[in-house]
Amino acid sequence: MAKTGGRAARSTAAPALGPLDFALDRGSPVPLYHQLAQQLEAAIERGVLAPGNLLGNEVDLSVRLGLSRPTVRQAIQSLVDKGLLVRRRGVGTQVVHSQVRRPLELSSLYDDLEAAGQGPATEVVRNELVPASCDVAAALGVPEGGEVTVLDRLRRTHGRPVALLRNYLPASLPAFDTTRLEATGLYRMLRSAGITLHSARQTVGARAATAQEASRLDEQQGAALLTMQRTAYDDTGSPVEYGTHIYRASLYTFDFQLLVRP
């Protein structure tokens, strides 16, 4: 965060929104409050409504949108309950950070955040060769104690930490430049190196944050974290990446579709 000297006044007002343009179908059987809530949520997820934006109070919103105050109140309350909006006394209704939702498929967090307009940013904490532990060696199919590349990265969105990512790669792969890793996603760099990602085996779990993890992720010690272990394979069936990641459960979910087996 930039710091300035002196006692010059600094504005702390949250940015207000310009004209709201939501298409509400008054002839639809879907209640107007639900239509408004859905469109507000979609705008937040796409980044059209950014964290910190003010929606104004219920009276202002009802006038701007041509809706009754109870309708606006119900729509806002549904998003307050989801943690997407917050009511602030004397300020109005404000957009807060949306939860990261990822499809359960072979994709990178960076690409998913960028596609959702979440403004991903990466800090590379570690990028070096290390001896492979038993687990890493088994996942990557290399000798135990043999050299592998380890990458530790802190991923942020809208300036807030959302995940700690640790990835191991075979030393036979090209070296990955730290500057490029902070500007793009690992899977993009693998693809640009001529590697075709084909499939992965992934395990999702949960546990409490350690003191060190909580400090890095801006959480309380013992807060719930989602965990993910993944081994990714190229189109020849060779393992090219083994990741052990942790995510803030308060800001992160996996989305997936379940089908009935015929």
Number of C-alpha atoms within 10 A of each C-alpha: 3 3 4 8 5 5 6 7 6 7 6 6 10 13 13 12 14 9 8 11 9 12 10 17 12 10 8 9 7 11 14 20 20 17 18 22 19 15 16 22 21 14 15 24 21 17 17 15 21 21 18 18 20 24 22 18 20 20 14 14 18 17 12 13 16 10 17 15 16 13 17 24 16 17 21 25 17 17 17 17 10 13 16 21 26 19 17 12 8 7 13 14 21 23 23 18 21 24 19 22 17 17 13 12 12 15 14 13 20 23 17 17 20 16 12 18 18 25 14 25 20 21 16 16 13 14 19 14 17 14 15 23 16 12 11 23 20 13 20 21 13 18 15 15 13 14 19 25 22 22 21 19 20 19 22 20 20 16 12 14 20 25 26 22 20 19 21 25 25 23 17 10 13 12 13 17 10 14 11 12 19 17 13 16 19 20 20 15 16 18 11 10 12 8 17 15 21 13 15 18 11 16 10 12 10 13 13 16 21 15 14 10 20 18 12 14 23 12 20 14 15 13 16 17 25 20 19 16 16 18 21 20 20 16 11 10 12 13 20 23 24 26 21 17 19 23 23 24 19 16 17 17 16 12 11 11 6 5 6 4 4 3
